Amino acid sequence: MKIKRIICASLAALSLSTALLSSPVNAAPKMGDVNLDGIINIVDVSLIQQYLAGYKDMKFYSAYADFDRNGKLDINDISLLQQYLSKSIIVYGDFIFQMSSNSKLISQSYFGNDTNVTVPGFLPGYNYVVTEIGSNTFSNNSKIATVTLPQNIGKLNDKAFNNCSKLTTVYAYNKNLKWSNSFYNCPKFKSIQFK
């Protein structure tokens, strides 16, 4: 009986020390971690909801709540954070990708400030391949001038580049690329150039 207690106490101590050692608290803050506890979870969703409801007396860092990086905190940020937690979207670099079937990804949003953007073809650490540029992925981006698409992207969805005022060229490696109405209101857009 005494040995059993010693083993249980040892296992509990080992579990606690493992949890403390693997805790991401010292990691750099990530988008979605609104209380900066090092973990993105349902608590962060709840804190954003409370903040939007007017409750301000809490540990809350709004800079990490604007999940879609559009400059305003709203219900879309809560929705994206919930999708992130349910693993239906992946945040990678300056992109948000939506998971499709058969290990395929569709770009959902780009929130970077680069003028020349290269869309990743696959995401290291994930077994997914990017196959489409989703509707409104680059919508209203006033910075991008060129976008390079990898071989595995075969489709540009409707209004993928909607209102991109400085976009001139898309470089594509897939000669079978399909698109329709993807460059709506892009006054400087000239062409898709295949490599």
LODRENMAR-845923 format. One record per residue: residue number from 1; chain; x, y, z of N, C-alpha, C in turn. Coordinates in Angstrom, 3 decimals. Layout:
N
<NUM, 'A', <X, Y, Z>, <X, Y, Z>, <X, Y, Z>>,
...
This chain:
195
<1, 'A', <0.821, -1.193, 0.000>, <0.000, 0.000, 0.000>, <0.869, 1.262, 0.000>>,
<2, 'A', <1.948, 1.245, 0.805>, <2.834, 2.391, 0.872>, <3.542, 2.600, -0.467>>,
<3, 'A', <3.933, 1.508, -1.117>, <4.602, 1.585, -2.420>, <3.656, 2.187, -3.453>>,
<4, 'A', <2.378, 1.813, -3.382>, <1.378, 2.342, -4.306>, <1.270, 3.860, -4.169>>,
<5, 'A', <1.269, 4.359, -2.933>, <1.191, 5.805, -2.694>, <2.427, 6.524, -3.233>>,
<6, 'A', <3.584, 5.924, -3.021>, <4.831, 6.527, -3.498>, <4.815, 6.598, -5.026>>,
<7, 'A', <4.359, 5.526, -5.673>, <4.285, 5.510, -7.135>, <3.303, 6.560, -7.629>>,
<8, 'A', <2.134, 6.657, -6.991>, <1.130, 7.654, -7.387>, <1.668, 9.073, -7.203>>,
<9, 'A', <2.329, 9.332, -6.087>, <2.887, 10.654, -5.830>, <3.981, 10.979, -6.839>>,
<10, 'A', <4.799, 9.992, -7.166>, <5.862, 10.197, -8.154>, <5.282, 10.494, -9.527>>,
<11, 'A', <4.247, 9.753, -9.908>, <3.608, 9.992, -11.200>, <2.953, 11.370, -11.256>>,
<12, 'A', <2.328, 11.777, -10.164>, <1.708, 13.103, -10.119>, <2.771, 14.194, -10.247>>,
<13, 'A', <3.884, 14.045, -9.548>, <4.972, 15.025, -9.627>, <5.562, 15.064, -11.036>>,
<14, 'A', <5.719, 13.895, -11.644>, <6.247, 13.820, -13.005>, <5.296, 14.493, -13.985>>,
<15, 'A', <3.994, 14.258, -13.835>, <3.003, 14.890, -14.712>, <3.037, 16.402, -14.569>>,
<16, 'A', <3.120, 16.875, -13.331>, <3.152, 18.311, -13.087>, <4.411, 18.941, -13.669>>,
<17, 'A', <5.567, 18.311, -13.461>, <6.809, 18.887, -13.995>, <6.819, 18.844, -15.520>>,
<18, 'A', <6.267, 17.801, -16.122>, <6.174, 17.730, -17.586>, <5.276, 18.825, -18.110>>,
<19, 'A', <4.153, 19.058, -17.453>, <3.230, 20.115, -17.880>, <3.895, 21.487, -17.765>>,
<20, 'A', <4.634, 21.706, -16.691>, <5.299, 22.997, -16.522>, <6.409, 23.201, -17.538>>,
<21, 'A', <7.162, 22.132, -17.825>, <8.256, 22.240, -18.791>, <7.747, 22.438, -20.211>>,
<22, 'A', <6.603, 21.850, -20.537>, <6.095, 21.958, -21.905>, <5.117, 23.113, -22.071>>,
<23, 'A', <4.892, 23.858, -21.014>, <3.973, 24.987, -21.086>, <4.510, 26.068, -22.012>>,
<24, 'A', <3.666, 26.583, -22.926>, <4.123, 27.587, -23.876>, <4.066, 29.022, -23.349>>,
<25, 'A', <3.990, 29.197, -22.030>, <3.815, 30.522, -21.457>, <4.928, 31.482, -21.877>>,
<26, 'A', <6.161, 30.986, -22.021>, <7.273, 31.860, -22.386>, <7.385, 32.077, -23.890>>,
<27, 'A', <6.513, 31.462, -24.667>, <6.548, 31.625, -26.120>, <6.067, 33.025, -26.487>>,
<28, 'A', <6.466, 33.473, -27.681>, <6.001, 34.776, -28.172>, <4.482, 34.737, -28.320>>,
<29, 'A', <3.806, 35.824, -27.980>, <2.345, 35.840, -28.101>, <1.893, 35.572, -29.533>>,
<30, 'A', <0.784, 34.861, -29.655>, <0.222, 34.553, -30.963>, <-1.144, 35.194, -31.096>>,
<31, 'A', <-1.501, 35.470, -32.352>, <-2.831, 36.000, -32.617>, <-3.859, 35.028, -32.058>>,
<32, 'A', <-4.816, 35.543, -31.331>, <-5.850, 34.724, -30.712>, <-5.646, 34.527, -29.218>>,
<33, 'A', <-4.410, 34.682, -28.758>, <-4.114, 34.526, -27.329>, <-4.332, 35.865, -26.627>>,
<34, 'A', <-5.588, 36.209, -26.402>, <-5.943, 37.557, -25.941>, <-5.630, 37.816, -24.470>>,
<35, 'A', <-5.393, 36.766, -23.693>, <-5.021, 36.972, -22.295>, <-3.532, 36.699, -22.059>>,
<36, 'A', <-2.811, 36.419, -23.141>, <-1.363, 36.180, -23.116>, <-0.946, 35.129, -22.095>>,
<37, 'A', <-1.728, 34.053, -22.020>, <-1.350, 32.964, -21.125>, <-0.532, 31.897, -21.852>>,
<38, 'A', <-0.255, 32.121, -23.148>, <0.543, 31.169, -23.923>, <-0.260, 30.071, -24.569>>,
<39, 'A', <-1.568, 30.093, -24.363>, <-2.435, 29.043, -24.907>, <-3.629, 29.705, -25.596>>,
<40, 'A', <-3.911, 29.266, -26.799>, <-5.112, 29.750, -27.490>, <-6.196, 28.709, -27.259>>,
<41, 'A', <-7.252, 29.128, -26.561>, <-8.314, 28.175, -26.242>, <-9.658, 28.894, -26.116>>,
<42, 'A', <-10.651, 28.184, -25.639>, <-12.015, 28.710, -25.550>, <-12.096, 29.902, -24.592>>,
<43, 'A', <-11.169, 29.995, -23.654>, <-11.129, 31.144, -22.745>, <-10.915, 32.426, -23.553>>,
<44, 'A', <-10.059, 32.357, -24.559>, <-9.811, 33.530, -25.403>, <-11.070, 33.927, -26.173>>,
<45, 'A', <-11.810, 32.942, -26.659>, <-13.080, 33.218, -27.352>, <-14.032, 33.931, -26.399>>,
<46, 'A', <-14.151, 33.408, -25.200>, <-15.043, 33.991, -24.197>, <-14.630, 35.424, -23.843>>,
<47, 'A', <-13.341, 35.660, -23.732>, <-12.866, 37.011, -23.406>, <-13.190, 38.006, -24.522>>,
<48, 'A', <-13.068, 37.579, -25.768>, <-13.433, 38.472, -26.880>, <-14.926, 38.772, -26.835>>,
<49, 'A', <-15.730, 37.753, -26.569>, <-17.177, 37.963, -26.464>, <-17.496, 38.957, -25.355>>,
<50, 'A', <-16.864, 38.792, -24.206>, <-17.098, 39.700, -23.087>, <-16.663, 41.125, -23.441>>,
<51, 'A', <-15.529, 41.247, -24.103>, <-15.022, 42.564, -24.495>, <-16.003, 43.249, -25.445>>,
<52, 'A', <-16.494, 42.506, -26.428>, <-17.455, 43.080, -27.380>, <-18.779, 43.439, -26.710>>,
<53, 'A', <-19.102, 42.731, -25.623>, <-20.334, 43.018, -24.888>, <-20.176, 44.216, -23.951>>,
<54, 'A', <-18.966, 44.766, -23.876>, <-18.761, 45.961, -23.074>, <-18.049, 45.745, -21.759>>,
<55, 'A', <-17.741, 44.504, -21.423>, <-17.045, 44.226, -20.178>, <-15.552, 44.453, -20.389>>,
<56, 'A', <-14.977, 45.422, -19.714>, <-13.583, 45.803, -19.959>, <-12.653, 45.533, -18.774>>,
<57, 'A', <-13.185, 45.134, -17.649>, <-12.381, 44.942, -16.443>, <-11.839, 43.509, -16.397>>,
<58, 'A', <-10.867, 43.234, -17.269>, <-10.298, 41.891, -17.328>, <-8.932, 41.962, -18.011>>,
<59, 'A', <-8.166, 40.892, -17.879>, <-6.882, 40.796, -18.567>, <-7.173, 40.492, -20.027>>,
<60, 'A', <-7.013, 41.512, -20.884>, <-7.390, 41.384, -22.289>, <-6.478, 42.262, -23.141>>,
<61, 'A', <-5.863, 41.657, -24.131>, <-4.959, 42.383, -25.022>, <-5.574, 42.384, -26.418>>,
<62, 'A', <-6.221, 43.497, -26.743>, <-6.999, 43.579, -27.988>, <-6.142, 43.434, -29.237>>,
<63, 'A', <-4.851, 43.729, -29.152>, <-3.977, 43.585, -30.322>, <-3.931, 42.137, -30.807>>,
<64, 'A', <-4.194, 41.182, -29.927>, <-4.167, 39.766, -30.302>, <-5.565, 39.210, -30.562>>,
<65, 'A', <-6.570, 40.076, -30.544>, <-7.951, 39.643, -30.755>, <-8.420, 39.844, -32.196>>,
<66, 'A', <-7.747, 40.720, -32.933>, <-8.152, 41.016, -34.316>, <-7.621, 39.912, -35.222>>,
<67, 'A', <-8.258, 38.756, -35.166>, <-7.780, 37.539, -35.821>, <-7.677, 37.690, -37.333>>,
<68, 'A', <-8.562, 38.463, -37.940>, <-8.492, 38.653, -39.395>, <-7.681, 39.888, -39.781>>,
<69, 'A', <-7.109, 40.567, -38.796>, <-6.212, 41.708, -38.973>, <-6.763, 42.800, -39.884>>,
<70, 'A', <-8.060, 43.078, -39.747>, <-8.674, 44.122, -40.575>, <-8.795, 45.451, -39.839>>,
<71, 'A', <-8.257, 45.527, -38.639>, <-8.254, 46.778, -37.900>, <-9.464, 46.999, -37.017>>,
<72, 'A', <-10.403, 46.056, -37.010>, <-11.555, 46.201, -36.118>, <-11.870, 44.852, -35.474>>,
<73, 'A', <-12.287, 44.928, -34.246>, <-12.631, 43.731, -33.490>, <-14.126, 43.505, -33.600>>,
<74, 'A', <-14.518, 42.335, -34.136>, <-15.937, 42.061, -34.327>, <-16.219, 40.564, -34.281>>,
<75, 'A', <-17.446, 40.213, -34.607>, <-17.899, 38.821, -34.548>, <-17.110, 37.921, -35.502>>,
<76, 'A', <-16.578, 38.485, -36.596>, <-15.771, 37.682, -37.523>, <-14.516, 37.161, -36.850>>,
<77, 'A', <-13.933, 37.943, -35.949>, <-12.748, 37.493, -35.226>, <-13.081, 36.308, -34.317>>,
<78, 'A', <-14.236, 36.370, -33.682>, <-14.672, 35.253, -32.836>, <-14.879, 34.012, -33.689>>,
<79, 'A', <-15.538, 34.173, -34.827>, <-15.803, 33.044, -35.720>, <-14.506, 32.405, -36.212>>,
<80, 'A', <-13.545, 33.232, -36.630>, <-12.269, 32.698, -37.101>, <-11.510, 31.986, -35.989>>,
<81, 'A', <-11.546, 32.544, -34.794>, <-10.872, 31.899, -33.669>, <-11.519, 30.551, -33.351>>,
<82, 'A', <-12.844, 30.474, -33.413>, <-13.531, 29.205, -33.188>, <-13.160, 28.196, -34.270>>,
<83, 'A', <-13.079, 28.652, -35.523>, <-12.674, 27.757, -36.616>, <-11.240, 27.276, -36.415>>,
<84, 'A', <-10.384, 28.171, -35.954>, <-8.997, 27.810, -35.679>, <-8.936, 26.732, -34.590>>,
<85, 'A', <-9.700, 26.926, -33.534>, <-9.704, 25.956, -32.434>, <-10.270, 24.610, -32.861>>,
<86, 'A', <-11.235, 24.626, -33.781>, <-11.817, 23.362, -34.256>, <-10.983, 22.743, -35.372>>,
<87, 'A', <-9.866, 23.392, -35.703>, <-8.931, 22.925, -36.718>, <-9.523, 22.877, -38.117>>,
<88, 'A', <-10.498, 23.752, -38.395>, <-11.038, 23.832, -39.751>, <-10.326, 24.897, -40.572>>,
<89, 'A', <-9.508, 25.731, -39.905>, <-8.642, 26.665, -40.622>, <-7.243, 26.563, -40.032>>,
<90, 'A', <-6.269, 26.956, -40.837>, <-4.872, 26.986, -40.415>, <-4.359, 28.397, -40.657>>,
<91, 'A', <-3.690, 28.951, -39.673>, <-3.026, 30.239, -39.848>, <-1.566, 29.929, -40.119>>,
<92, 'A', <-1.071, 30.410, -41.265>, <0.312, 30.150, -41.657>, <0.887, 31.410, -42.285>>,
<93, 'A', <1.918, 31.965, -41.668>, <2.482, 33.210, -42.169>, <1.418, 34.299, -42.169>>,
<94, 'A', <1.239, 34.944, -43.314>, <0.242, 36.003, -43.450>, <-1.060, 35.503, -44.069>>,
<95, 'A', <-1.277, 34.199, -44.037>, <-2.450, 33.602, -44.663>, <-3.314, 32.854, -43.654>>,
<96, 'A', <-4.601, 32.802, -43.966>, <-5.511, 31.872, -43.300>, <-5.990, 30.922, -44.394>>,
<97, 'A', <-5.870, 29.618, -44.134>, <-6.294, 28.602, -45.075>, <-7.452, 27.800, -44.499>>,
<98, 'A', <-8.401, 27.505, -45.352>, <-9.544, 26.687, -44.958>, <-9.279, 25.260, -45.429>>,
<99, 'A', <-9.537, 24.307, -44.555>, <-9.331, 22.913, -44.922>, <-10.468, 22.430, -45.788>>,
<100, 'A', <-10.089, 21.750, -46.841>, <-11.051, 21.153, -47.758>, <-10.951, 19.642, -47.560>>,
<101, 'A', <-11.506, 18.888, -48.473>, <-11.415, 17.430, -48.351>, <-10.084, 16.933, -48.908>>,
<102, 'A', <-9.739, 15.720, -48.578>, <-8.563, 15.041, -49.117>, <-7.257, 15.819, -48.927>>,
<103, 'A', <-7.040, 16.368, -47.759>, <-5.790, 17.068, -47.429>, <-5.503, 18.255, -48.334>>,
<104, 'A', <-6.548, 18.945, -48.773>, <-6.381, 20.114, -49.626>, <-6.780, 21.370, -48.866>>,
<105, 'A', <-6.103, 22.475, -49.202>, <-6.382, 23.753, -48.559>, <-6.790, 24.790, -49.591>>,
<106, 'A', <-7.668, 25.680, -49.159>, <-8.086, 26.821, -49.967>, <-7.711, 28.070, -49.186>>,
<107, 'A', <-7.011, 29.007, -49.841>, <-6.678, 30.238, -49.125>, <-7.965, 30.978, -48.802>>,
<108, 'A', <-8.041, 31.539, -47.616>, <-9.236, 32.252, -47.192>, <-8.956, 33.740, -47.030>>,
<109, 'A', <-7.779, 34.076, -46.495>, <-7.435, 35.477, -46.259>, <-5.932, 35.668, -46.345>>,
<110, 'A', <-5.554, 36.844, -46.805>, <-4.161, 37.283, -46.757>, <-4.164, 38.630, -46.052>>,
<111, 'A', <-3.334, 38.776, -45.030>, <-3.341, 40.014, -44.260>, <-1.956, 40.623, -44.143>>,
<112, 'A', <-1.070, 40.261, -45.073>, <0.274, 40.814, -45.063>, <0.335, 42.169, -45.750>>,
<113, 'A', <1.521, 42.749, -45.766>, <1.747, 44.055, -46.371>, <2.770, 44.024, -47.497>>,
<114, 'A', <3.119, 42.841, -47.970>, <4.122, 42.727, -49.018>, <3.572, 43.211, -50.359>>,
<115, 'A', <4.464, 43.710, -51.198>, <4.043, 44.101, -52.550>, <4.160, 42.922, -53.505>>,
<116, 'A', <5.100, 42.019, -53.242>, <5.272, 40.816, -54.055>, <5.016, 39.611, -53.151>>,
<117, 'A', <3.951, 38.913, -53.417>, <3.498, 37.830, -52.542>, <3.673, 36.487, -53.243>>,
<118, 'A', <4.218, 35.520, -52.514>, <4.292, 34.144, -53.003>, <3.387, 33.295, -52.120>>,
<119, 'A', <2.416, 32.663, -52.737>, <1.496, 31.789, -52.000>, <2.206, 30.458, -51.771>>,
<120, 'A', <2.210, 29.950, -50.543>, <2.878, 28.665, -50.308>, <2.109, 27.528, -50.973>>,
<121, 'A', <2.835, 26.543, -51.482>, <2.206, 25.390, -52.128>, <1.810, 24.316, -51.129>>,
<122, 'A', <2.563, 24.219, -50.059>, <2.249, 23.298, -48.971>, <2.713, 23.953, -47.684>>,
<123, 'A', <2.213, 23.469, -46.577>, <2.554, 24.046, -45.285>, <3.423, 23.072, -44.504>>,
<124, 'A', <4.674, 23.413, -44.249>, <5.530, 22.532, -43.453>, <4.873, 22.227, -42.100>>,
<125, 'A', <4.933, 20.985, -41.705>, <4.314, 20.567, -40.449>, <2.878, 20.098, -40.601>>,
<126, 'A', <2.309, 20.263, -41.780>, <0.948, 19.817, -42.062>, <0.995, 18.917, -43.293>>,
<127, 'A', <0.080, 18.010, -43.396>, <-0.004, 17.155, -44.583>, <-1.076, 17.681, -45.526>>,
<128, 'A', <-0.991, 18.953, -45.853>, <-1.977, 19.589, -46.709>, <-1.289, 20.311, -47.854>>,
<129, 'A', <-1.977, 20.367, -48.977>, <-1.485, 21.061, -50.158>, <-2.471, 22.179, -50.481>>,
<130, 'A', <-1.970, 23.353, -50.824>, <-2.819, 24.479, -51.200>, <-3.193, 24.310, -52.662>>,
<131, 'A', <-4.508, 24.236, -52.953>, <-4.960, 23.961, -54.324>, <-5.777, 25.089, -54.943>>,
<132, 'A', <-6.275, 26.016, -54.131>, <-7.125, 27.089, -54.655>, <-6.868, 28.395, -53.916>>,
<133, 'A', <-7.120, 29.491, -54.637>, <-7.176, 30.807, -54.001>, <-8.658, 31.108, -53.824>>,
<134, 'A', <-9.099, 31.217, -52.592>, <-10.511, 31.399, -52.285>, <-11.033, 32.784, -52.637>>,
<135, 'A', <-12.340, 32.887, -52.723>, <-12.998, 34.175, -52.981>, <-12.567, 35.202, -51.952>>,
<136, 'A', <-12.221, 36.379, -52.433>, <-11.855, 37.527, -51.592>, <-10.595, 37.334, -50.748>>,
<137, 'A', <-9.758, 36.358, -51.086>, <-8.523, 36.148, -50.325>, <-7.695, 37.422, -50.257>>,
<138, 'A', <-7.512, 38.077, -51.387>, <-6.696, 39.285, -51.444>, <-7.557, 40.544, -51.551>>,
<139, 'A', <-8.815, 40.431, -51.307>, <-9.776, 41.515, -51.495>, <-9.361, 42.803, -50.793>>,
<140, 'A', <-9.479, 43.911, -51.521>, <-9.216, 45.259, -50.998>, <-7.774, 45.486, -50.546>>,
<141, 'A', <-6.850, 44.687, -51.068>, <-5.450, 44.878, -50.718>, <-4.865, 45.960, -51.617>>,
<142, 'A', <-4.397, 47.026, -51.023>, <-3.876, 48.160, -51.791>, <-2.353, 48.133, -51.909>>,
<143, 'A', <-1.721, 47.045, -51.469>, <-0.262, 46.974, -51.493>, <0.280, 46.031, -52.565>>,
<144, 'A', <-0.356, 44.887, -52.759>, <0.249, 43.887, -53.645>, <0.300, 44.335, -55.097>>,
<145, 'A', <1.440, 44.040, -55.727>, <1.636, 44.335, -57.142>, <1.741, 43.039, -57.948>>,
<146, 'A', <2.376, 42.026, -57.358>, <2.497, 40.728, -58.024>, <2.212, 39.607, -57.032>>,
<147, 'A', <1.692, 38.513, -57.573>, <1.452, 37.313, -56.776>, <1.993, 36.128, -57.560>>,
<148, 'A', <2.743, 35.262, -56.900>, <3.270, 34.056, -57.528>, <2.543, 32.854, -56.940>>,
<149, 'A', <2.016, 32.014, -57.821>, <1.259, 30.827, -57.427>, <2.058, 29.571, -57.744>>,
<150, 'A', <2.137, 28.617, -56.821>, <2.873, 27.377, -57.087>, <2.106, 26.447, -58.028>>,
<151, 'A', <2.754, 25.392, -58.456>, <2.216, 24.430, -59.420>, <0.882, 23.822, -58.984>>,
<152, 'A', <0.711, 23.544, -57.715>, <-0.479, 22.812, -57.266>, <-1.738, 23.674, -57.190>>,
<153, 'A', <-1.636, 24.979, -57.349>, <-2.843, 25.816, -57.343>, <-3.445, 25.781, -58.743>>,
<154, 'A', <-4.652, 25.233, -58.814>, <-5.313, 25.053, -60.102>, <-6.534, 25.924, -60.307>>,
<155, 'A', <-6.906, 26.715, -59.289>, <-8.129, 27.501, -59.428>, <-8.038, 28.802, -58.639>>,
<156, 'A', <-8.491, 29.871, -59.297>, <-8.679, 31.159, -58.637>, <-10.181, 31.382, -58.570>>,
<157, 'A', <-10.722, 31.438, -57.388>, <-12.162, 31.595, -57.234>, <-12.619, 33.011, -57.560>>,
<158, 'A', <-13.924, 33.159, -57.711>, <-14.567, 34.429, -58.029>, <-14.109, 35.513, -57.059>>,
<159, 'A', <-13.661, 36.639, -57.597>, <-13.235, 37.805, -56.822>, <-12.081, 37.522, -55.861>>,
<160, 'A', <-11.226, 36.579, -56.206>, <-10.068, 36.260, -55.368>, <-9.197, 37.490, -55.139>>,
<161, 'A', <-9.121, 38.355, -56.152>, <-8.305, 39.560, -56.078>, <-9.170, 40.824, -56.177>>,
<162, 'A', <-10.359, 40.763, -55.673>, <-11.317, 41.865, -55.722>, <-10.724, 43.170, -55.192>>,
<163, 'A', <-10.800, 44.244, -55.983>, <-10.363, 45.589, -55.560>, <-8.893, 45.672, -55.155>>,
<164, 'A', <-8.034, 44.974, -55.857>, <-6.592, 45.089, -55.606>, <-6.063, 46.190, -56.520>>,
<165, 'A', <-5.964, 47.385, -55.992>, <-5.708, 48.578, -56.804>, <-4.331, 48.626, -57.455>>,
<166, 'A', <-3.341, 47.925, -56.914>, <-1.992, 47.977, -57.480>, <-1.547, 46.674, -58.137>>,
<167, 'A', <-2.394, 45.663, -58.108>, <-2.028, 44.370, -58.698>, <-1.850, 44.498, -60.205>>,
<168, 'A', <-0.687, 44.064, -60.698>, <-0.428, 44.116, -62.142>, <-0.312, 42.734, -62.756>>,
<169, 'A', <0.330, 41.792, -62.037>, <0.647, 40.500, -62.643>, <0.505, 39.363, -61.640>>,
<170, 'A', <-0.002, 38.241, -62.133>, <0.006, 36.992, -61.376>, <0.898, 36.031, -62.153>>,
<171, 'A', <1.874, 35.447, -61.463>, <2.756, 34.450, -62.055>, <2.272, 33.087, -61.596>>,
<172, 'A', <2.069, 32.182, -62.559>, <1.532, 30.863, -62.225>, <2.378, 29.770, -62.854>>,
<173, 'A', <2.562, 28.686, -62.111>, <3.313, 27.539, -62.616>, <2.398, 26.479, -63.215>>,
<174, 'A', <1.108, 26.560, -62.924>, <0.143, 25.578, -63.438>, <-0.515, 26.137, -64.698>>,
<175, 'A', <-0.156, 25.568, -65.842>, <-0.698, 26.050, -67.126>, <-2.182, 25.704, -67.299>>,
<176, 'A', <-2.713, 24.873, -66.427>, <-4.139, 24.508, -66.467>, <-4.960, 25.312, -65.458>>,
<177, 'A', <-4.394, 26.390, -64.987>, <-5.064, 27.244, -64.009>, <-6.412, 27.725, -64.541>>,
<178, 'A', <-7.437, 27.637, -63.685>, <-8.784, 28.096, -64.064>, <-9.138, 29.317, -63.233>>,
<179, 'A', <-9.815, 30.278, -63.881>, <-10.270, 31.471, -63.174>, <-11.447, 32.075, -63.907>>,
<180, 'A', <-12.269, 32.766, -63.175>, <-13.413, 33.472, -63.751>, <-13.772, 34.615, -62.810>>,
<181, 'A', <-13.774, 35.830, -63.330>, <-14.116, 37.008, -62.544>, <-13.253, 37.130, -61.281>>,
<182, 'A', <-12.016, 36.669, -61.361>, <-11.128, 36.668, -60.206>, <-10.455, 38.009, -59.966>>,
<183, 'A', <-10.464, 38.875, -60.977>, <-9.741, 40.148, -60.893>, <-10.702, 41.331, -60.994>>,
<184, 'A', <-11.834, 41.216, -60.320>, <-12.848, 42.261, -60.361>, <-12.304, 43.564, -59.779>>,
<185, 'A', <-12.444, 44.647, -60.526>, <-12.051, 45.988, -60.115>, <-10.563, 46.078, -59.731>>,
<186, 'A', <-9.719, 45.535, -60.596>, <-8.261, 45.638, -60.446>, <-7.760, 46.468, -61.623>>,
<187, 'A', <-7.751, 47.806, -61.500>, <-7.504, 48.689, -62.639>, <-6.130, 48.556, -63.288>>,
<188, 'A', <-5.120, 48.106, -62.568>, <-3.772, 48.006, -63.132>, <-3.418, 46.593, -63.578>>,
<189, 'A', <-4.344, 45.647, -63.382>, <-4.042, 44.259, -63.719>, <-3.834, 44.099, -65.219>>,
<190, 'A', <-2.721, 43.429, -65.582>, <-2.368, 43.230, -66.991>, <-2.537, 41.789, -67.442>>,
<191, 'A', <-1.970, 40.843, -66.656>, <-2.002, 39.467, -67.156>, <-1.620, 38.436, -66.100>>,
<192, 'A', <-1.927, 37.185, -66.472>, <-1.394, 36.032, -65.775>, <-0.262, 35.536, -66.653>>,
<193, 'A', <0.917, 35.441, -66.101>, <2.071, 34.939, -66.847>, <2.434, 33.562, -66.332>>,
<194, 'A', <2.495, 32.614, -67.264>, <2.815, 31.237, -66.891>, <4.307, 30.994, -66.972>>,
<195, 'A', <4.830, 30.334, -65.998>, <6.273, 30.046, -65.932>, <6.538, 28.614, -66.327>>,
